[in-house]
């Protein structure tokens, strides 16, 4: 069975496969599939190289960013001999509660909500396992800046963990939160902006914490035993990070902006349509996206027509108004921006609104 291909003008979302792996990443994955290895040694070797590349003390590959949350929280709670579930507290800003809370709760830890400096300080006095802070513009409202959180937590020796799963670009997210700001660890998805396997994530940061994560994880029979990372994912994610660091990020972002300008200019003037550049992206990344506002038709009608049409096109509805949709250039292959534009124009110019 072959799935119908999709032009992804939405984002690096899991339901669409994350991102596309570049040829060197695919090759690294294939090469690793053809031989047996000493897997624990490979974990450490890949981690050492990733730490060097990302300017961190240590690094380990996980089975996605959600698994990384569980492993990091477990590591903040205790050594791998710890039995789970346990009674522990993890502090989060109330405005940052989200669908990944379950990754914390798998350990048995209780999430303690705070709002503002006074509540954060009161929670820190109880010496929680850690503070979990989510990066991105869509999580910023109602939360203190990470610099302030790190400074306050450091006073009482409580670790700070940053979830920056979708925060590449900028690639500096790999070291800014840890090496520059001082958080104890940052979690990054391997299958989004890094363009590695969708099933991978990264924990980067303090050696003591990363070492514990590795011991909590497969192939050890601990809480992360089911969160398995194979030799193929290890090799491919390392290749993905190397490939990403070789790219010209300024040109990459400029290319995104050219696609956004193409869409905005090409859709202006259509009846009942307003097209404009939205900034930043839905995940708070430093590039624009084209936002379409409808006054004479249902947004869902357009979304469904694009999805059911030929070619099949996925678009975004996160972080925009109910009568808007967004076109994100990050996940497009060369030339697909023009295909999206031509398909949209045909759809929006037709009386029945069908492709």
N, C-alpha and C positions, 0 to 999 in steps of 0.2 A: 504494500500500500504506500502510495506516495502522496504526501500532503500537498495541497495547492499552495504554490509560492505566494508570498506577500511582499509588496513594496511597503516598507516600514517608514512612514512619516509621522510616527507617534513618538517613540523614545526607546531606550534600552530596557524595555519592560520584559519581565520573565515570560509572560503569556505569549510573546512573539519570538522568544528564543534569545533574548538578551541583546547580543550583537553578533557580527560576523567576524570570524577569525581570519586574520591575514595569512597568506601562504606560508611564511616561516613558522607560524604557530601551528598550523595544520601539519606541517612536516615534522615538527618536534613531537607532536602527539603521535604521529604514525611511527616515527623512529622508536619511541619508547614502547610502543605496543609490540614491537618485534623482539623483545628480549626480557629475560628475568633480571631482577635487580635485588640488591639488599635495600629493601624499602625504608627501614628506619634510618639507615645511613643516607639514603637519597633525600629524605625529609630534611635532615640536618644540612646536607650540602646545598640543596636548593635554598633553604632558609638563610644560610650564611651569605650566599650570593645575592639574594633579594635584599637582605639587610644592607649590604654594601651598596647596592644600586640605589636604594631609597634613603640612605643617610640615617638609618636607624640602628639601634643596638642589636636587634634581633628581628626575625620574621618567620612566620609559618603559614603554610597554605592550608585552607580549610575547605569544607564541602559547602561553599557559598557563604555569603555574609551573614545570613540568619544563623547558621551553625556557628559562625565566629562569635556572635553575641553570646550564645549558650556557653561556649568554651571559655570565653574571657570572663564572664560572670562566675562560672564555676571556679576558675583560677583565682579570682579575687576572693572567693569564699574560703578556699583552702587547697591543700595538696591533693593529688589524685586519689589518695587512700580515703578521702572523704566520702561518706555515703550520702546519696541523694534520694529523695528530696531533703532539704534542710530548712531551718528557720534562719533567714537572713534578710537584710534590707538592701534594696537597690534604689537609689534616689534618681528621680526623673522630674523634669519640669512638666507640669500638668498640660501645658500647651504642646508638648512633644510626645504625648502618648499616641501610639499608633498600632498598626496591625502586627508589628513585630514584638509586641509585649510578650507574646507566648514564648519567645526564645529565652527570655529572662525567667519566666515562670516554670519552664521545664526543670530548672534546678530546685524548685520549691521556694525560691526567694520571693519576697513580697515587695511590690513596687510602691514606693512612698512618693507621693506627689508633692511638689513644692512650687511656689510662685513668688519670685522675688528674693532679694538678698537675705532678709530676716528669716524666712522659712528655710532657705538653704542652710544658713548657719545653724539653725536649730536642729535640722536633720543631721548635719555633720557631727554634731556633739555626740550623737548616739553611735558614732563610728560604724556607718553602714559598710557593706562589702565594697561598694563603689558608687560613683555617680556616672550615669549613662546619659550622654549629651548627643543630640542628633544635629548634624551639619546640614546646611541648605537654607535658602531664603524662605522656603515654605515652612520651616520649623523655627524661624527666628523670633517671630512675634510672641511675647510673653515669656521668653527665656533670657537669662543673662548671657552676655558674650562669653565665649569659651575662655578668654583670657582671665576674666573675673572668676569664673568657676574654678579654673586651675589654681589660681592664687589662693582662694579660700580653702579649697580641699587640701592643698599642700600644707597649710598651717596645722592641720590635724592628722596628716598622713593618710588621707583617704584617696585611693586611686581614682583617676578620671579616665573614662573610656569615651572615645568619639566614634560614633557611627557615621562614616562618610562614604557609604556604599556607592552612591551615584555621583560622587563629587570629583570625577575625572572626566573632562577637564575641569579645573587646571590640574596638571600632573603634579604640581607642587603640593597637592593634598596628601601625597604619599609621605611627606616629611614635615609639612608646615605645622600640623597639630601636635606632633610629638617633638621633633628635634628643635623646633623654633618656639612653640608656645609652651610646651612642657607637659602635655597630656601623657598618661602612662601607656596608652595604646590607641591606635586608630584602626578601624575596620573598613576595608575597601572591597567592593565586589570585583571579582576577577573577570566576570563576563559582561560587564557594562563598558565603561569608557576605556578600560585596559584591553578589551577585545580578546580576552582569553576564553577558555571553556566556561560556559554558563554555570556549570556546577562548581565553580571555585570561588574562593574568597581569600582575603589576606588579613592577617593580624600583624601589625608593625608596631614596634615600641620597645619597652623595657625588657631586658633579657630575662629577669626573673618571671615576668608575667608570660612572655612568649614560651619560655621553657615549660611552664606549667600547662599552657594550652596544648603543647605537643604531647605532653604526658597524659593529659585528659582525653586525647583523641585516639582514633583508630591508628594503628592496629592494636593499641592497648585496650584492655577490657575495662574501660572506664565509661563515664557518662557519654563520651563522644564516640563510642565504638561503632554506632550505626552511621556516623557522619564520616564515611570513608572517603579518602582521597587516594586515587590510584597513581601509579607511576606515569601514566599518560597525562593526567591533569597537572602533576608536578612539573613535568618537562614543558608542557604547553604554556602554563602560566608564567614560568620563568622566561620563556621565549617572548611572551606577550609583553611583559614588563620591559624587556630589552628593546623590543620593537617600538614600543610606545615612547621610550626615552630617546630614541633616535629620530622621532618625527619632529618637524617644525611646527610647534603648537600655534605660533602666530599665524602661519599660513593656513593651518587647519581651521582655526577660528574664522579667518578671513573668508575661507571657502564656504563655511556655514552661512556667513552673512551675505555672500553673493546669492546663495539659494533663497534666503529669506527675501532679499530685494527682488529677485525674479518673481517670486510668488506675489508679493505685495503689489508690485507694479503691474503684473499680468492679470490680477483679479480686480483692480480698481475699475470703477465705472459700470460693473455689472449691476443690474437692477436689484435692489434690496440687499446688497452686499457692501459691507465696509471691511476693508483689509488693512491691517496695520502691523507694525513690528512690535512684538512683546519682548520684554527683557526683564530678568534673565529667563533661562529655560525653566521648565516645570520643576526641575530639581535644584534650581538656583545656580546652574552652571553659567559661566560668563560668555554666553552667546545668545543671540536672539532667536525667535521663532515667529512665524507668520500666524496671526490670529484673524479669523474670519468671523464677522458678526452678521447674523441674519435678522432681517426684519419682515420677510415675506414667506418664510418657510420654516419647517421644523429642523432643528439641528440634527435630531436623530434620523430624520429622513435622509439627510445628506450622508451621515456616517454610515447608515445601512446600505445606501446605494453604492458608496465607494467600496465597502466590504464585499458586497455581492456582485460587483461589476467585474469587468475584464480590462486591465489587470485588477487584481484584488489589492486595495490600498487601505492601510490602517492609519488613522489619524488620532490626535489626542483630544481629550475632553477634561483633563486634570488641570486645575489652577486657572480656569477661565469661567466666564459667566455661562448661565444655562443656555443662552442663545448664541454661543460661540464655540468654535473648534480651533485647534492649533495644529500647525504643520511644523514639525521639528526636523531640521536637516541632519542631525547627528548620525542617524542610522541609514542614510541613503548611499547607494552606490552611484558612481559617476553617470550622469545623464538621467537619473530617476527623478530629479527635481523638475525637469521639463515634462516628463511623463505625468507626474502629479498635476502640474499646471494644466496641461492639455486635457487631462481627464476631468479635472474640476471645471474648467471652462465649458466643456461639452455638457457636463451635467447641469451646471447652473444656468446655461443659456437655453436648455431644452424646456419646453412648456411643461412636460410631465415630470421633470427633475430626475430623469433616469439616464444612466450611462448606456 
